[in-house]
């Protein structure tokens, strides 16, 4: 992934001690997973906090390190139970693809594998943490859907 592939975003002010840093996407952003799968689209205005990793583990898995882009797509997929996409066979017409928690977690794994520069052990650890604890965020978003 080159620097040009990064989304245009701005950091939002941290208003109180202990609050996580958040970023706002400033223009629609597309992530093409090496042309192998869909192109994922994150719309302008989406706010996210990077990979949601407890501070205790930041020295091992940084929320703004190579998991950052996977965290962006994953946060969107968790919040909306899906993601905007363009199938590689079409490359023209975006549509909203509904996802289960497991499918969203698999996208996180695939994207983090693609940008991890060979750190597949860290991707594996992050995916296992999602398997164990991601249901809390997923369920919270589903409660907010009502």
N, C-alpha and C positions, 0 to 999 in steps of 0.2 A: 504494500500500500504506500503510495507516495504522499508527500505533504499536500499536494494539490487535491487529493481525495478527501481531505479532512473537511468536515462541515464548517460553514461559517457560523460562529456562535459567539455569544457574549456571556461572561460570568455575571451572575446576579449577586447583589450585595448580600453578605452574611449579616443578619440583623441581630443575632444573639449568640452568646457563647455556646459552643457545642453544636450549633446548627451546621448541617452539611453544606458544602459548596454546591451550587446548582448552576446550570448553563441553559441558555435559551437558544434554540436553533433560529437563525436569522433569515434563512432562505431554504426552500425545499432542497433536500439533500438526498442523493441516491448512492446506494452502496451495491456494487456489482461483485458478487462473490466469485471472482475469477472467471466469469462467464459460464460457470457450470450450472448454476441454479437460477433462481429468480433474482431480479434487481429489487432491493428493498428501498422504499421511499419513506423518509421521515419529513413530515410537513413543517413548514416555517411556523414558529411560535411554540413548538413543543419544548417543555422544560423537563430536564432530567438531572440526575445527580451522579452520573458516571456509574461505575460498577459499585453496587451497594455492599461494600465489604466492611465488616466491623473494624474500627480503628486499631484494635489489638493486632490484627493481621496485616496492616498496611505495609509493614516492612517486608512481607512475603508477597502479597498480592495488592499492588497499588490500585486504588479506584480510578486513577488517571493514567495508568500505565497502558500496557497493551490490551487490557480488558475494557478500556474506555469506549471504543467504538462498538464492541459487542454489547457493552452495557447500555449504550444509547438505543440500539435496535431492540434489545431485550426489554428495556424499560417501557418503550412504546408498545411492544407486543403484550406485555403484562397489563399495562394501563387499559388498553383497548381490546384485549383478547384477540389480537390480530395485527396485521401490518399491511400497508399499501405495497403492492408489488407489481412487477411486469414480468411475465414468464419469458425466459430466454428465447423461446420459440417465436414469440410475438414481438417483443421490444417496442410496442407502440401504445397499447391501451392499458393504463394502470387499473387495478381493481383491488378491493379490500379482501384480503385472505384471512378468514377467521382461523384462529389457532387455539389448540388446547395448551395447558401449562407445559406439558411434555414437549410439544412441538416448538413452543417458544424457547424452552430450555435447549433444545437441539440446535436451533438457530444460533443461540448464544455460543454453544460449543463450536459450531462450524465457523462462525465469524472469528471467534477468539483463536481457533486453530490457524486460520488464514493470516492473522496479523501477529501471531505470537513469536515469530522468528525462531521457531524450533523449541519453544518452551511448552511442549505438550503436557509435561507433568503438572505445570501450573494450571493449564486449561482443565486438566482432569480434576485437580483439587477444586477449582472453582465450580465445575459442573457437579461434583459430588455435594458441595455445599448447597447448590441450588436444589438438587434432589432432596436434600435433608430439610432445608429451611425455606425454600422459595414459596412453598404453599402459603406462608403467612402473608406475603405481599400479594400473591395472586388472589387469595381469598378476600383480602382487604379491598382490592380493586373491584372484585365482583360484588361486594356489599355496596360499594359506592355507585355501582351501575344502576341500582334500583331508583 
